[in-house]
């Protein structure tokens, strides 16, 4: 009876232990979102995620209480840790459209760079809400401490119980066992766009989910001395001579050679130009680390020379573009830039996808042209590959010196259901279901567009005569439905197929040029994507880096690096790649001793890096009654007209003008007799402002 009374007497204290984490969770998630409206929207849309976020705070709180035996001190300590993280994440989200990830803090990122974000983020509402939160929390503790009978005293038994609960909860939240929260709640992550993960799952629980990416094992023997020793063994490169050629790298989205499926027939060759070029120019097969998606990982290998094979047992769950590209990483772009090249990346998709805005900057590009800066030229739902070729040519024509251009294509992006294109002109025959037949015909139509685009690129530089070398490669096989359905239907993949991996990961590549003698070309090569860049530089006669020089020599001995569980089959031992692992770790996670020794550690990122073509400029505004013509450059279909900070519907003429009908009922009303300011903004698909013009007075 006495024990029961004692428990009831201290019940308000224990209730406080339950309530306070909920208040703190709400405050952190509010700071991350920045508005009450967004917080309310998340709570209503994802209540289970809110519960998991509460569990995160509650778990940390119980652990601190178990260690310190002080409820009040533990709470304020947790506030000091979590509230700044919520504010920093909210400020980063507002500034550049991405939350504050755990690896931002852990992997070579300086928190001081977020000062500017915070200045533009903090407002009266946020500061006022913080003050109210602190006052309410302090008042609860004050009221509790007024009554001596309610003052908190924790026995070692109770602290032990809290510690056990905290350990079980922490393990479950991080590893999804013994309590499978993610499975039970149906929670999932979106690896190619972690902003969606954070938006749906909440900042707190998403951050716990992402902690696993910080577990990067340091290779045995890694040290500054070890890196220096490896550098000393790399032969000094010969000094490049002669005119530097344009270097163009073109990635074919979901591009493989469907004619390898011998049990079906195409009414005509879907990729005749590539097949013809492969007979004369350096070409072969690339063992892609991906199947059906995650193009960024293939890009990562080709551009940086780093390998996906060294990211532990589950590299398929990792996207280095998102997790690890938080500082300058030497690439083909920065190597070329150091030698007087203009480096441009072209991708006809949203600039935020795969954190591309950040990545191409950290790779050393000078310009990144994303879909927001493309003309309306489509094939099916995506930008046509011919539009990408036009952009490549435009960029090489602009600069007076040599160019390095890396370009993605999107015309052949999944899905491949019939009806994607206006017409499929290639018929598939054979013992295959009608559903698979339709998918293959749509796919063949898509890659035929890529094949034509490649040939038009080759034709242009053949005619121009300017020294140019082009690397074209397919990033990965298309998905083609669950469990390789179409591949199985076409009898390309067999039951329990021992060659499943190689059958579905070797994509074609071609290195075309207009200046090398024919006897230097090599056919039927097999390479890993991380070796394509060193091969390209070697053929171009361009001086690489210590890293590409090392990789080129390694590729002569080990041209293909498969997944680690296949190394024995390929005759590869761990010691064969030990130095490669050390150099990669040094580049991405270590002291970057190699960069420092060669003098370019802090010069990879270009200070003049530009998204698109820079901010638009309004040069003139013409008004005729209720019609408005805003003239300027550079304008795109993604441009929007704003008057006095309010959005107006506008139409782009494809050249230099945006037209606004002020009488349109969907547009705001302008007050007569008041001066008005016109501006043009560019927004991405997530409503993040990526371009801002000057202000121009409305006539």
Buried (B, 14 or more C-beta within 10 A) or exposed (E): EEEEEEEEEBEBBEEBBEEBBBBBBBBBBBBBBBEEEBBEEBBEEBEBBBBBBBBBBBBBBBBBBBEBBBBBEBBBBBBEEBBBBBBBBBBBBBBBBBBBBBBBBBBBBEEEEBEEBBEEBBEEEBEEBBEEBBEEBEEBBEEBEEEEEBEBEBEEEBBEBBBEBBBEBBBBBBEBEEBEBBEEBEBEBEBBBBBBBBBBBBBBBBBBBBEBBBEBEEBEEBBBEBBEEBBEEBEEBEEEEEEBBBBBBBBBBBBBBBBEBEEBEBEEBBBEBBBEBBEEBBBBBBBBBBBBBBBBBBBBBBBBBBBBBBBEEEBBBBBBBBBBBBBBBBBBBBBBBBBEBBBBBBBBBBBBBBBBBBBBBBBBBBBBBBBBBBBEEBBBEBBBBBBBBBBBBEBBEEEEEBBBBBBBBBBBBBBBEBEBBEEBEBEBEBEBEEBBBBBBBBBBBBBBBBBBBBBBBBEBBEEBEBBBBBBBBBBBBBBBBEEBBBBBBBBBBEEEBEEBBBBBBBBBBBBBBBBBEEEEBEEEBBBBBBBBBBBBBBBBBBBBBBBBBBBBEBBEEBBBBBBBEBBEEEEBEEEBBBBBBBBBBBBBBBBBBBBBBEEBBEBBBBEEBBBBEEBBBBEEBEBEEEEBBBBBEBBBBBBBBBBBEEBBEBEBEEEBBBBBBBEEEEBEEBEEEEEBBBBBBBBBEBEBEBBEBBBBEBE
